[in-house]
Amino acid sequence: MTFDEERMKAELDFFNELVNKLLEQEENEPVVSPIPAGDVIKELHLGFDDAPLELSEWKKVVETAVMNTPRTASKLFFNQLFGGRQPKAVIGDLLAVLLNNSMYTYKVAGPQAGIEIAILQEVCKLVGYEDGDGTMPPGGSMSNYMGLVMARDAKDNTVRYSGVTKRMTLYTSNTSHYSTPKNAAFAGVGRDNIRYINNDNEGRMDPAHLEKCIQKDLAHGHTPFYVNATAGTTVLGAFDDINALADVCQKYRLWLHVDGAYCGAVIFSKKYKHLVAGIERSDSFSFNAHKMLGTPLSSSIIVTKHKEQLVKSFSNEADYLYQTGDEDFDLGRTSIQCGRRNDALKLWTLWKAVGTSGLEKIVDQQFKLAEVARDYIRSNSDFTLYSHPNSISVCFNYKKLDPKVLCTQLYEDGSLMVGYGKFKGQEFVRLVTINATNTKVDILQFFKALEEGAKHIG
């Protein structure tokens, strides 16, 4: 064994020690008591010195940082639109780090490029894009950006060369993801040219209001080009009516992008795929495997039925890079990035291990857990339910307590981690049942911890 191999083995031994300690702590102490942000650098010795640390001291500092980090895989983490841990996916991510391939060319990625292509082909098939293609951007915000850019370029091919020279308008729900205004600015379209479409009482975009806004912009000589629909809104987890929106987009020749970052993985479920009925009529679709499918962050996918537009919008020649003639496997040609980490392997190791039917079970389990939570809320007069069926966002209030105060108290106590949201002026606690490794017992434990923590509020 060489010196470098011995060093790597020693680091992996330390890694395994840390993993064992972390898993034990997750079981015994699911939620970490937070350190005030202003104190964390000094208290955990996160700064730097000129001299290197002794190995024992280095290990101690690293362990302290790890053990004081929020435990997003624990049974009492319900704060974000991700959570839990799928072990087969974790293995894939660890292997991606060790392999350290960049995904821009087949020359350096080899079989890893084939893995990403196999995933994209299968997703296109599930969505209903007969000759589609896609890529794996670093997150849902970037997926939405790529959808917007393709839409812009499809409407006006000159933009890629001369820039945006006329007023282009885009449309999105009042409850859509916050990336849309940022992306409009990045794409040169401008935040002021976004039209925010009204929602119904369940948080779905109103197709009639969409059409009125498009007609108004056309009357003013603007160029409508893009509609951003949502499959799983951030707060209520609502699904826009894709067929109704597609009818409007088809009538006025607008690009329809479906942002399924949160709940787009319902495409894997026979029981819940109806929530994205009409998805095959969209022009592009994205979802995050690190949400409903439980892979480590990040593993995002965007696919489009317009393969040629993906290439037109994001390809650029580079003789120093593309040198093997394997154009279909040189993934940099369809990506906004050049150097890009391997986010496909973790999804592939999971998918290969459990099969498509296993991914379906993962998705279905989250809806089952949401129904457990709603049943508990309905049966307890101290709770008020605000969310709707067919959502894994369970929104409620408890004893008319201020949801901000309640969630902050639970966080500071280290009882559990859950967030709050707002819809049409009403604030509430938002429980997200996205951790498919949880069971009914874990959901009931959540309510027990919440009720106990609420006693500390004066």
N, C-alpha and C positions, 0 to 999 in steps of 0.2 A: 504494500500500500504506500503510495506516495505521500509526501508531506501535505499537499493540498487535499488529498482524499481523507487523510487523518483529521485535518482541520474541519472539513465538511461533516464528517461523521460525528465529531465532538459537538458541533453546533446543532446537528439533528438530535443528538442525545439530550442536549439542553432543551431543545424545542419540545421533545416528547415529555420531559419533566414538567415543562410549563403547561402543556396541554392537559396532563393528568391533574395538575393542581387547579386549572381553570374549570375543568369539568366537575371536579369535586365541589368547588365553590359555587358553581351554577346550581348545583343540587341543594346545597345547604344555605346559600345566600343568593337567591335569584336576582335581587336588585341591589345594585351598589349605591351606597349613600353618596350623594354628589359632593364634590369639592368645589367651593366657590370659584368661578372662572378666574377671578383676579388673583387667586392664591395658587392655582394649580401648577404653574411653572416652577415657582419657588419651593412649594411643599413637596413635589415629587422629583425635584432636582432634574428638571427637563432641559435646563440650559447647558452650555458647553464650556469647557476649560481648554487651555493649551495642551496640558499634559493628558495622556491617555489614562483611562481608569484601569485599575487592577481588575483582573478577570472576575474575581469574586464580587467586587463592587459593581462591575458592569452587569453581572447577572442579577444582582439585587435590585438595581435601578430599573432594569428591563422588566423584571417580575412585578415590581411595584406599579409600574405604568400599566401593565396588562391587567393586574388584579383590580385596579381602580377604574377600569373602562366599563361603560354601560354594557350589560350582557344581553345582547339582542337575540340570542338563541334561547334564553331562559323561558320558563313557563309563565312568567309574570311580565313579559315585555309585550305590550300591545300598543305601543306609541306610534309606530311608523307603518308604512305600507309594505313592510318586509318584516321577517322574523323567523325564528326557528333555524334548523340546520339539517340539511339532507346529507348524510355522511358520504354517499357515493359521489355527490357533486363536490364536496370538500376535497376528496381525493383528486378529482380532476383539476381543481384549482391549484392545489399544491404541486401537482405534476407540471402544470403550465408554468409555474414559477421556476421550477428546477430546469425545465427544458429551455425556457426563456427565448422562445421563437418570436420574431415579429411577423405579422400576418400579411405584409404587403406583397410578397412574391412567393411563388411556389419554390423557388431556389432555396429560400431560407426557412420556409414553413413546412414544406414537404407534406406528409400525411395530415398535418394539422389544417392545412388549407382544404384538403379533401373533407375533413370533419366539418368545417364550417359550411362548405358547399352542400354537403349531405343534409345538414340541419335546415339550411335555407330552402332547399328543394322540397323537403317534407313540409315545412311551414307553408310554402306557396300552395302545395297540394291541399292542405287542410283549409286554407283560406279560400281556395277556388281560383287562384291565378294560374291559368293553364301554361303560360310561358313567362312566368315572372322571375324575378331575381331580387336580391337584397344584399344586406351587409349587417354587421354587428357594431353599431356605434357605442360610445361610452356613456350610455344612459338614455333615459326617455326624452330628456330635453333636446339632446342632439338628434335623436330619431325624429322628433317633431320638426326640428330645423331642416333636416334633410328632406322631409316631406314638403315643407314650405318652399324650399329652393327648387325642387323638381317642378312644383306647381308654377312657380314664377317663370321658370325657363320654358315650360311647356306652353304657357300663354304668350310669351314674347321671347323668342330665341335670341334677339339682339341684346338682351340685358346682360348676357354673359360677357359681352365685349364692350358695349357702350354704357352700361349701367342703367339704372332705372330712370327713364326720362319722361314717364307719364304717371299719373296718379293711379296706382293699383290698390284695390281694396280686398280685404280678407275678413272672414267671418268665423266667430267662435262663440261657444256658450259662455254665459255669465259665470258659470261654475267650472270652466275648463282650467287646465293646468297653467301655472303662472309663467311657463316658458314661452307662451305665444307672444306676448309683447316684447320680450327680449329678442326672440327670433325675428320678429318683424323689423326691429331696429338693425340687427346683424345683417339681414338680407337687403337692406337699403330701401325697404318698402315704407317703414316708418310706423311708429306706435299710433300716431293719430289716424292712420288708415285702417285700424281694426274696428270692426263693428261687433259689439257684444250682443248676442242674441238672447232673448228672454227664455226663462225656463218654466216648465210646468211645476206642479206641487211636488213632484218626485225628483226634480232636478234635471229633467231631460230638455234638450234644446227644442224650441218651438219652430217647426218647419214653416209655418205661415208667417211668422215674424221674420224669419230668414229671407223668404221670398220678397217680402215688402222692402227689406233693407237693400237687397240686390237691385230691385226695380228702381229704388230711389237713387242709388249710385249710378246706374245706367243713365237715368234721366239727367244727371249732372255731368255726364261725359266721362265718368271714371271707368276703370277697367277692373271689374270683379274677377278674381282668379282662383280663390282658395277657400275651402270650408274645412275647419278643424272640428271633427266630431270626437266624442269621447266614449270609450267603453270602460266605465268605472270612474266616475268623477271623484276627485280627491277627497271630498268631504262625505257625501252621501253614497258614493259608490254606484251612481246611476248610469244607465246605459241609454245613450241617445238612439232614437229610431233611425237606423241606418237606411232602411228602404225609403222612408219618407224624405230623408235628406238627399238620398241619391236621386230621387225623382226631381228635386229642385236643381241639383247640380247638373244633371243631364239636360234639363230644359235650358239652362243658361250657360252650359259648357264650362263649368267650374271643376277644378280638381277636388276630389273628396279624400281627405286623409282621416283615418280613424286612429286616434291616440288610445291604444289599449294598454298603455304602460302598466296600469294598475290591474285591470281585470281581463285583458285581452286573451289570457291563457284559457278562457272558457272555450276556445276553439278545440281544446283537447277533450271536452266533455260532451257526451251525447245528450245528457240531461240539461245542460245549461248553454249549449251552443246557440240555442234559439235567441239568446240575449243579444247576439250580434248577427241576427238574421239579415241577409243582404250584404254581408261583408264582401262577397265576391264582386259586388258592384262598385266598391270603393276603388280608388286609384292607388292608394298606398295604405299600409297598416303596420302598426308597431306594437310590440309588447315587451315587457321585462320579465325574463325568466327568473330574475332575482326577487321578484315579488311572489306571484301565485305558485310558481314551481319550486321556490325555496333554494335556488342556487346561491352561492356567495355573490356578493356585489363585485363587479357589475356584469350583467349578461343581458344585453338588450338587442332586439332584432327589429329591423325595418325591412319590409318586402313591398314590392310594387309590381303591378301587372305590366308596367311600361319599362321593360328591360333596357330598351334603347335610351330612354330618358335618364335612367340612372347613370349610364355611361356618359352621356352628353354633359350632364350637370357636374360630374365629379371626376372624370378622367382627365389626365394630362400626361403628355408623353415625357419620358425620362429615360434616356438611353443608358445612363449610369445605373439604373435600377432594374428595368425590365430587360433581362438578357437571355432568357431561356426559350422564348417563343410560346410559353404556356399561358396565353392571354386569359383563358377562362379560369385559370387557377392563380393568376396574379391579382389578388384581391384588392390591392391598392388602387386598381382602376375604377372600382365602384365604391370607394370609401372617401370620406372627407379627410381622413388622416393618411399620413405616410407610415411612420413607425406606429405600431398598434399592438397592444398585448393580446394574448390569446384568451378571449372570453368565451370561446366555443367549447373547449375541452370539458369544462365543468358540467355544462348542459349535456354533452354527449355521453359522458360517463354515467350520469344519472339516467338518461333516456335509454341507453343500452342496457342498463341494469334492471330497470323496472318495466320497460316497454311503454308503448303509447297508452296501454290500459292502466299502467301504474301512474302515469302522469294524470290521467283522468281521475283516478282515485284521490290523488293529492288535491286536485281542484275541487272535487265533490265534497271532500272532508271539510273544507273551509266553509262551504254553504251549510253543511250540517251543524258545525259549531256555531255559526251565526244564528241558526234557528234555535239552538239550545239557549243562547243568550236572550233572544227575543221572547222565548217562552218564559224564562225566569222573570224578565221585566214585566211582561203582561200579568203574571201571577202575583206580583208584589205591588201593592198600592203606593208604596213609597217612591216608585219609579214612574217616569213619564217617557214613553217611547216616541221618537221622532223619525226614525228611519222606516224603510219600506222592505217588503219581501224582495227576493232576488238581489240581495246586496250582502256583502260581507263586512260592510261598515254598519255597525250597530250604534245608533246615536240615541242618547237618552239623558235625562237629568234625574238626580236623586235628592229627595226631600227638599226640592226647590233651592238647593245650595248652588252658589255661583260656581259654574263648571271650571273656570280659571282657578279659583281658590282651591277647589277640591283637587284638581289634577296637580297643582303645584304642591299642595300639602302632601299628597301621596308620594310625589317625587322626592321631596325633601326628607320625608320620613324613611325613604328607602323601602316603602311598602310594595309598590308596583309602579310601572311606567305606562301611562296612558295619556292621550292628548285630548284636546277639545277643538270644536269647530263651530261654524256659524252658517246658517242658511236662512235667507229672507228675514234677517233680523233676530232669529232665535239662536241662542248659544246653547251648546250641549257637550256632554262627554262623548268622544268617538272611540268606541272599542272596535279594533280591527282584528278579525279572526283569521289572519293570513298564515299563521303558523300551523301547518297541517299535521305537525307531530303532536299537537295538543289533543286532549280528549275532553269529554263532557266534564270530567272531574276537574280539569284545569280551568275550564270556563266558570264553573261554580266556585272554585277557589278564588278566581278574580273578583267575583262579587263579594265573597266573604272578606277579602282583603280591603276592598273599597268601602264596605260598610263599617269595618273596624277603623279604618283610617279616617272616615268622616266624623267619628266620635271626637277627634282631636280638634275639630274646627269649632271655635267659640261663637 
